[in-house]
Amino acid sequence: MSTHIHIERLVLEGIQVDRAGNVQRGLERELARLVREGGLVPEVRRSTALPELRAGSVAVGRGAQGARFATRLASAVYRGLGGHK
């Protein structure tokens, strides 16, 4: 079984524009890993689309690396999808 996740719009406040691409790629990689390892709840697997998913706030201290932020962001999105990590 394959899963396709498409994020049409991602709002990241406080991220420098030149770092947004790195955050996006890190988010995609980490979210794919979380879904591969932990799966998705049946309600999400059956859905063809989620019109909105609120992941909540992700706090990262000053000077945090983009990869660290992307990992925390992916975890928040995964929890929003019903994952347990």
Protein Blocks (a to p, Z undefined) as FASTA:
>chain_A
ZZddddfbacdehiafklmmmmmmmmmmmmmmmmmmnopafklmmpmbdfbdcebjaddd
ehiafklmmmmmmmmmmmmnopaZZ
